[in-house]
Amino acid sequence: MLHQNLKNYSVDLQSYIEDNPANLRLVQKIISTHTSLRLLDARTAEQGLELAKAHHPDLILLDINLPGMNGFEALRHLRDDPATCDIPVVAISANAMERDVKKAWPPGLPII
């Protein structure tokens, strides 16, 4: 389903908003194997929102459990801002409980 949702996008620049260093390193390593992709990373939602406005990435990978502003709040900010409302966002979370998925699903947020 995710592949179908994103198949019409050219994804050259990605932003990853993630506070966990191990998760960040993993995604950096995966992205580094694709020479056409560039990754901007942020450790907080606030930093991620600034990056999104400044660089308008083709895709944002967004952790849900962030310190301070969480991923749901960050998504609301992205969607409410005309400068970032059209950027596709994919939630990445270790929370796989049904209540967590239901909480994320109504806004139309793809979940990995």
PEBEL-V198827 format. One record per residue. N is the residue number from 1. RES is the residue in three letters. OMEGA is omega in whole degrees, -180 to 180 (* if undefined). NEAR is the number of other ideal C-beta (glycine too) atoms within 12 Angstrom. D_FIRST is the distance of its C-alpha to the first C-alpha in whole Angstrom. Layout:
n | res | omega | near | d_first
N | RES | OMEGA | NEAR | D_FIRST
N | RES | OMEGA | NEAR | D_FIRST
This chain:
n | res | omega | near | d_first
1 | MET | 180 | 12 | 0
2 | LEU | -179 | 19 | 4
3 | HIS | 179 | 12 | 5
4 | GLN | -180 | 9 | 5
5 | ASN | -174 | 18 | 6
6 | LEU | -173 | 21 | 9
7 | LYS | 180 | 11 | 10
8 | ASN | -180 | 10 | 13
9 | TYR | 170 | 21 | 14
10 | SER | -175 | 14 | 17
11 | VAL | 178 | 26 | 17
12 | ASP | -178 | 19 | 20
13 | LEU | 179 | 27 | 21
14 | GLN | 173 | 39 | 19
15 | SER | 179 | 42 | 21
16 | TYR | 179 | 40 | 20
17 | ILE | -171 | 48 | 22
18 | GLU | 180 | 37 | 23
19 | ASP | -178 | 28 | 26
20 | ASN | -177 | 21 | 26
21 | PRO | -179 | 13 | 28
22 | ALA | 178 | 12 | 27
23 | ASN | 179 | 26 | 23
24 | LEU | 179 | 25 | 24
25 | ARG | 180 | 16 | 26
26 | LEU | -179 | 19 | 23
27 | VAL | 177 | 30 | 20
28 | GLN | -180 | 22 | 23
29 | LYS | 179 | 14 | 24
30 | ILE | -178 | 17 | 21
31 | ILE | -178 | 26 | 21
32 | SER | 178 | 15 | 24
33 | THR | 179 | 12 | 23
34 | HIS | -172 | 16 | 22
35 | THR | -180 | 8 | 25
36 | SER | -178 | 14 | 23
37 | LEU | 173 | 23 | 22
38 | ARG | -177 | 21 | 24
39 | LEU | 170 | 32 | 23
40 | LEU | 180 | 32 | 25
41 | ASP | 178 | 31 | 25
42 | ALA | -179 | 34 | 26
43 | ARG | 179 | 23 | 28
44 | THR | 177 | 24 | 28
45 | ALA | -179 | 33 | 26
46 | GLU | 177 | 21 | 29
47 | GLN | 179 | 25 | 29
48 | GLY | 178 | 40 | 25
49 | LEU | 177 | 35 | 26
50 | GLU | 178 | 24 | 29
51 | LEU | -179 | 32 | 27
52 | ALA | 179 | 37 | 24
53 | LYS | -175 | 23 | 27
54 | ALA | -171 | 16 | 29
55 | HIS | -179 | 25 | 27
56 | HIS | -179 | 25 | 24
57 | PRO | 179 | 36 | 21
58 | ASP | -177 | 26 | 18
59 | LEU | 174 | 35 | 16
60 | ILE | 171 | 44 | 17
61 | LEU | -169 | 44 | 16
62 | LEU | 173 | 49 | 18
63 | ASP | 180 | 39 | 19
64 | ILE | -176 | 35 | 20
65 | ASN | 179 | 27 | 23
66 | LEU | 176 | 30 | 25
67 | PRO | -179 | 19 | 29
68 | GLY | 178 | 18 | 31
69 | MET | -180 | 27 | 28
70 | ASN | -177 | 27 | 25
71 | GLY | 178 | 39 | 21
72 | PHE | 178 | 28 | 21
73 | GLU | 179 | 24 | 24
74 | ALA | 179 | 41 | 23
75 | LEU | 178 | 37 | 20
76 | ARG | 178 | 20 | 23
77 | HIS | 179 | 28 | 25
78 | LEU | -178 | 36 | 22
79 | ARG | -179 | 24 | 21
80 | ASP | -177 | 14 | 25
81 | ASP | 180 | 18 | 26
82 | PRO | -179 | 12 | 26
83 | ALA | -175 | 18 | 26
84 | THR | -172 | 28 | 23
85 | CYS | -177 | 18 | 21
86 | ASP | -179 | 17 | 19
87 | ILE | 176 | 35 | 18
88 | PRO | -180 | 32 | 14
89 | VAL | 175 | 43 | 14
90 | VAL | 178 | 34 | 12
91 | ALA | 175 | 36 | 14
92 | ILE | -177 | 34 | 15
93 | SER | 174 | 28 | 17
94 | ALA | 179 | 16 | 19
95 | ASN | -177 | 21 | 19
96 | ALA | 179 | 15 | 17
97 | MET | -177 | 13 | 20
98 | GLU | -179 | 11 | 18
99 | ARG | 178 | 10 | 20
100 | ASP | 179 | 20 | 19
101 | VAL | 180 | 18 | 15
102 | LYS | 179 | 14 | 17
103 | LYS | -177 | 21 | 19
104 | ALA | -170 | 30 | 16
105 | TRP | -175 | 16 | 13
106 | PRO | 178 | 11 | 16
107 | PRO | 180 | 22 | 16
108 | GLY | -177 | 15 | 12
109 | LEU | 175 | 31 | 12
110 | PRO | -177 | 25 | 9
111 | ILE | 174 | 32 | 10
112 | ILE | * | 26 | 11
